[in-house]
Amino acid sequence: MNKTLSDWKAILIFVGPALLLYTLVLLVPIVWSLGYTLYEGSPITGFEFVGIQNYLRILQDPTFLKALWFGTKFALVVSTGQVILGLLLALLYHFYLKNSSALVRTLIFLPVVLPTVAVAQMFSKMFAIAPQYGLVNSLLHNMGLDGYIQPWLGQADTAFWIIALMEIWKAMGFYAILLYTGLVAIPDETLEAARLDGAKGWTLTRFIVLPLLAPITISSLIFSLNGTLKVFDTIVALTNGGPGTTTTPLTLLMFKTAFTYSEYGYGSTIALGLALQCLVVTLLIVWRNRNGGQ
Amino acid sequence: MIGQDPMKTGVQNKAAYNPTQARIQKTLFGLPITLLILILVLLAIYPVFWIFMSSLKGSEEFSLKPMWALPETLHWENYARAWTEGNMGKYFVNSVLVVFPSLFLLVILGTAAAFGIEIMRWKMAKGVNLMFLVGIMVPIQIVILPLFTMYYQANLLDTRLALIMTYVAFGLPLVVFFLAGFFQSFPREIIEAAIVDGATIYQVFYKIALPMVQNAIVTVALVQFFFLWNDLLVSLTFTSNPDMRTVQSGLLAFTGQYGQREWGPTFASIGLAVAPTVIIYLFLNRMVMKGMAAGAVKG
């Protein structure tokens, strides 16, 4: 028995191919990427050792700081929107629609499975101003609100909110399902006991349901922040970082630094910054949760 | 009132209870919520409907009619133009030739690895499992520059192999993690009995383990299908030759080139990029929702 289950050749055949490919394509490049931060150049132009110069540069690079700030602000806004709307939807599904919510759940989840590029193209057509008015400007025009017609995606502040809107729209159904599964798992007896004590409506939600749902809400928030900090497809297809660099997150900045300007070393340094950003946000939430929970 | 929990009625009776007033309150309270839900559902599906509707309009309708108007005549040729002139046909074939081999390899390699890690007995199993977990947390962006160099040196840029290798490696952590969970609760007695009966470990894997985790495999393959079909970053990075583009990077190129004026074919090409996911979702929506939620909670 033990001989069969600890046969080295069999283990190698089962785990070997996956591990080999995974190591080659993911683990080795992680280490390699860290090495790149000490170099400048590209595979085409050749590399040159520059020591910690990339790190010194990144700390004083206004473009980097702007992208870092944009990404953080974007992630905070979008994650808050996604989780709050998801929570609201989940409460609606469970307490209002009850068992007949299957159809509504299915329909509101639909945007989750759509390709981001296609959705972004759709949004860019919705908010277009030229060559023809898109859906929104066309609506404004017909309602006589011509004063509000504007190049929604051509201005930094409106573009920010449209990108945020699209991300929230696309994922709210997902967080609704996630939180709904958490809601369903709350035992009926607990809710019944609270009701007997006179809690209902908002009180019941605020003091019983939300605290019980806290762990899964925190997971949703981490998941959402992680996703939105890595936003790429949406921005490439909607604004390509513009106007100027006003809607450029770290992911796009890194992509352009490496592939437009052939600065691999600096690009890798930016990628490291992105990885740290994701890590810090996750740790902050975990830490806050631990302290808050006591 | 029949069949209602007497406890509940008791609670309601505590307050000064007026049935008519309560019913009116319930309706007034219920109507806005029903409306709210209706609006939310409309918001979720209207844009998809709008793409489809706009994809059937003629070019003059875009300039003369408001954007929400229904098409006057159905211009199905928009789809034909997107498919041929817009190269969506070629991109479709490319996507299929990359996504399905990747899915196949992902499932085979991932299931085998999960089996090796959970069922086989060896000291380093835990460590290897942990190594796969690292991949769930690392942002892809940190890996693509060294990968680009590797593929460049190995002459793999603009090949399907580069995309397939990348997709499989990036998907493995979640697949291994998901299936390891299933093998963890796998009844060991069955495996032991099979071995006592003289089955080799490969027969155990192929004839017992694989069929028993079939449902988990279908779920994880389904979820990975959506990830791979919808990917932009990987295909944009490793392909620059238009002949190798997948649906998503092709759509981006197409709308950049022609999308400014030719709105009908543009909407048709967006529709083509969306169609496979919508169709699969319509048929398997329960499984998709369940799979994605499970993947998220575990990931």
Interface residues (C-beta under 8 A of the other chain):
Chain A: M1 N2 T4 L5 S6 D7 W8 A10 I11 I13 F14 V15 P17 A18 L19 L21 Y22 T23 L24 V25 L26 L27 V28 P29 I30 W32 S33 Y36 P43 I44 L89 L92 Y96 L97 V104 R105 T106 L107 I108 F109 L110 P111 V112 V113 L114 P115 T116 V117 A118 V119 Q121 M122 F123 S124 K125 M126 P131 Q132 Y133 G134 L135 S138 L139 H141 N142 W169 G173 F174 I177 L178 T181 E192 R195 L196 G198 I216 S219 F223 K230 F232 D233 V236 A237 L250 T251 M254 F255 A258 F259 Y264 G267 S268 A271 L272 L274 A275 C278
Chain B: M7 K8 V11 K14 I33 L36 I37 L40 V41 L43 A44 I45 P47 V48 W50 I51 S54 F62 S63 P66 M67 W68 L109 G110 A112 A113 F115 G116 I117 I119 M120 R121 W122 V128 M131 F132 V134 G135 M137 V138 P139 I140 Q141 I142 V143 I144 L145 P146 L147 F148 T149 M150 Y152 Q153 M165 T166 V168 A169 F170 L172 P173 V176 E192 I195 V196 T200 I201 Y202 F205 F226 W229 N230 L232 L233 L236 T237 V247 Q248 S249 L251 L252 T255 G259 Q260 R261 W263 T266 F267 I270 A273 V274 T277 V278 I280 Y281 N285 R286 V288 M289 M292 A293 A296 V297 G299
